[in-house]
Amino acid sequence: NPVGDDIRLDVNTVLSYRHFCNKIWNAVKFVLAALGPDFVPQPPEETVPQHPMDRWVLSRLAQAAGECGRRMEALEVHGAIAAVHHFWLRSFCDVYLVGDPVHL
């Protein structure tokens, strides 16, 4: 910190990140339960998404990863976090998981 050694801590931001971590935890539990105990993932290079929702969410993930990378290269950490946050909440949880969980 160029001005001093003080750390700015906003309680609302901390609570927001806590909520986000809880959302990650719940989504992962949901996906693991939907996949079942016998699920064995295929290597990524052998995986060809057939369902339109799978292709859609992977395209959104690619966009978010690109945005996150660009922001990190520009040292814009908040923008990188926002890209990840937006993908997880708006694309993965709100659309992909809620839309049609049969594709899992």
N, C-alpha and C positions, 0 to 999 in steps of 0.2 A: 504494500500500500504506500504510494508516494507521499501521502499527507501525514500518516501516522500509523500506529500499530492497532488502531481500533478496528474491530470487525463489526460490520453492520449486519444485524440479525433481525429479520422481520418475522414475527410469529405467524402471520398469515401465510407467508411463503413456506415456512416449515410445515404448517398444517396441510398446505396444498401438496407438498412433496410426500407427506405421510399418506395422504389420500391416494396419490398416484402409485406409491409402492403397494398399498393395499389392493388397488385395481390390478396391478401386475400379478400379485399373489393369487387373487381370485380367478383371473383369466387363465393362469397356468393350471390351477387346480381343475377348472372346468374342462380345459382341453385334455389334460391327462385322464380325467374320468371318461370323457367322450371317446378317447382312443382305446381305452381298456388296458388291462394289465399285460396282455400278450402282444401289444404293439411293438414292432421292430421297425425303426426308421430305415428308409432306403438311403443309399449315398446320394447326395445332392445332384451329382452328375447323371444319375440314373432316374431321377424324379422328373416326370413330365405331368404337370397339373392338367387334369382333364376338365374339372368343373370350372365354369366361368368365374365363380366367386374366388376360387383359388388363384386363378390367373389375375384377377382384379387386385386381390390383396397383395400378391407378389409385385405387381406393378407399383402399387402405392408404397410398398416397402422399399423398392428400388429408388423411387423418387425421394423418400425420406432419407435413405442412406446417402444419396447424392447431395441433398441439401445439408445434411449433417456434416459430411466431409468438407463441402465448400465453406461452411461456417467455421469449422474447426481450423481449416487452413488460414482463414482470415482472422483467427483468434477471437471469433464472436461466439463464445461459449454459450451465452444465453440463447442465441439463435439456433445453435446445434441442439440444445436441450429442448427448445420449442418444437423443432422438427420431429424429434423422437416422441415427445409428449403428444403432439398432434396425431402422429401415425397411430400410436398405441390406443389412445382414447377414441379418436374420431373414425379411424378406418378399421383397425383390428377389432376393438371391443364393440363399438356402437353399430358397425355395419356387418363385419365379417362374422363375428360370433353370434350376434343377435339375429342377423338376416336369415340364415338357413344352416343351422348347425349339422344337418345331415351330411354335408360335404366333408366333415371331419372324418 
